[in-house]
């Protein structure tokens, strides 16, 4: 859409000021000239609601809009249901926006009406955010408009029912609300109002798409798993948001003179930053990287890692190389840094200082590991006073700090999950720790990332626990205020308060403090974690009693029925969960599908997985299980499709790649199987089973080198115990059958030489494999036969005869002279041995080999009298006559 060129009016000013509530404070320069206040009677109401949002008084903003948005039926008594009430509310909002009889969707009155509705929607969203993400907790009514003249009496009696309706409304996305949240109706209310504005299809109100994008992402954050329906919705809003705010020129044109100098880049950076965080949330690593790169470019930030000598522990003597982050920027963050912590009273500044000191300092008694390394800057082997990295000397703006943390999350997602991934994240965490000032949510997320890292290390785990305890306590403190905390809240991947407390409970369990964790999970209504705690304490019956008690209060909660089914292994409870959720509980369907699979009812399991994944398809484990059930049910097409969806969601699922490859093997699609195995071994490199299957399909496609590399890997992974003689035999036959290369032209000669070199390289590889098997002592007759053939191909007849002799001895046994099959193999090996002896004698003129062959054949024929009528016996007899003639000729 082309950017409008008319001078921005009151509505655009409202949009800008509302977005500024969640973005960094503009530079402290002279403010731009604002348009005159509207003279319309609703102008005062709109200005009042807007000012209340900016001040963080969200109840006042909702109260200002209440009289214009409440349906007339609300004053006559309680409605029939929450759904009916909010449907009436949506109709009232649409009528109010149209302004029936007041000029419609044009003019100053329309802008004022849109401003009232937009301010109310943002107030509801930020109130929910304050209560469930940033704090400080406040006593809100669970109904958005209870501060109005609405009779609170009837609502107080049904508030719990309406909250359950709001929770069920969110669960319609196929997932359940994860934990205990407050003000769920506020999300429904905010989305309803914003959707009413969006449906007007205006040239103004670009920011509505951004706010709807934020609501959708917030809805995803409070659900217990990723939702495919929400993913589609988020992508639509994200694309619209970037279409409007992804270019600085469009932003500058839209708000024109209302912007501070350089403020337009804030919006572009924030838009890409939030888009990158969304893609990270859904595991789309490449898309996330592209958006984060655009965000860094928009805020003029270049990040790189380097190594500097430094000290990591208090008692360290010698400096070691430390990985640090180097941040380069041409934009000074000093101007914004002064506004990073908004102007507050002196006592607030003192509170800010105390809040920062709540994190353990370097000299705490819990750990001798420094939180940031002391770096050596002068080339000496002693720590300098400056103990921070290169980024510390550069004041980063709030957007740049958020970009650093987003890049830190991206690093954690793109790398493997092991001890090294934490050290790769460390430079980004330490870079933000070293900044003098930061917004509350930026600093909090930095601490959370540090806690997650340090909790995995035994030497820092106690400090991580103390940091987490302090962080949970800081959320409940009055300072910073709500208006200050909401800054950048959507620009960082900040966990919700229930999710943060859940992490605290899990950290307590890892430290052995199960009792305190149990109380946290009970308060958050996290029944699965609660059951886990009771199992650790050996009190499963207490968990059952607690869930039953909760069901007596709230019998229509599908989460409770699913948890009861988990702890009792009773499918009836999952069926009840489906009943109370109107068949929308994907978790219940998945549980029933697993139960059917365990009963070997693979068809039923497959059907249930189809139903569950139709509700929510962003479950890689679900697609994997669906594929397994379809495979067991002999439905190979659906199995391949299911495993393919699993790797689309989680490209690092090595087991799914392996299953795709195996299914292609079964269907005779060797080339497709090779491609799938190539992906599988990237993530399951230590699975000799995958490498063995890989070697089979590689041979089917004629890739001999890949076949041998896979066989050698199988040998190494299995400690020389696994080797496939049949594949080795086929490869050896292919190499033996290659014709000699003759060339008449220089070009043909070069080609022939290249093929000869490649053939020799392959022979060397198979020789290494055979020698590795022989040296390990795990060889058998077939291996000795292959080893002999390899020596013969290389032209070493003496080594060939030794290998054949060992093959013959390996075939000897008590049952040899009574089993025709064993005798056949023995006779063939003996015949090959004698022919090699004849070749050695012919080339060297020695009789010793001929005499040895004669003695071996005489002994064999004497003992094999029972097989005198077989062709193998006759072949041995003819060979003996030939050898006797040769001996006689050399006498």
Secondary structure, 3 states (H helix, E strand, C coil): CCCCCCCCCHHHHHHHHHHHCCCCCCCCCCCCCCCCCCCCCHHHHHHHHHHHHHHCCHHHHHHHHHHHHCCHHHHHCCCCCHHHHHHHHHHHHHHHHHCCCCCCCCHHHHHHHHHHHHHHHHHHHHHHHHHHHHCCCCCCCCCCCCCCCCCHHHHHHHHHHHHHHHHHHHHCCCCCECCCCCCHHHHHHHHHHHHHHHCCCCCCCCHHHHHHHHHHHHHHHCECCCCHHHHHHHHHHHHHHHHHHCCHHHHHHHHHHHCCCCCHHHHHHHHHHHHHHHHHHCCCHHHHHHHHHHHHHHCCCEEEEEEEEEEEECCCCCCEEEEEEEEECCCCCHHHHHHHCCCCCHHHHHHHHHHHCCCCCCCCCCCCEEEEEEECCCCCCCCCCCCCCHHHHCCCCHHHHHHHHHHHHHHHHHCCCCHHHHHHHHHHHHHHHCCCCCCHHHHHHHHHHHHHHHCCCCCCHHHHHHHHHHHHHHHCCCCCCHHHHCCCCCCCCCCCHHHHHHHHHHHHHHCCCHHHHHHHHHHHCCHHHHHHHHHHCCCHHHHHHHHHHHHHHCCCCHHHHHHHHHHHCCHHHHHHHHHHCCCCCHHHHHHHHHHHHHCCCHHHHHHHHHHHHHHCCCCHHHHHHHHHHHHHCCCHHHHHHHHHHHHHHCCCCHHHHHHHHHHHHHCCCHHHHHHHHHHHHHHCCCCHHHHHHHHHHHHHCCCHHHHHHHHHHHHHHCCCCCCCHHHHHHHHHHHHCCCCCCCCCHHHHHHHHHHHHHHHHHHHHHHHHHHHHHHHCCCCHHHHHHHHHHHHHHCCHHHHHHHHHHHHHHHCCCCHHHCHHHHHHHHHHHHHHHHHHHHHHHHHCCCHHHHHHHHHHHHHHHHCHHHCCCHHHHHHHHHHHHHHHHHHHCC
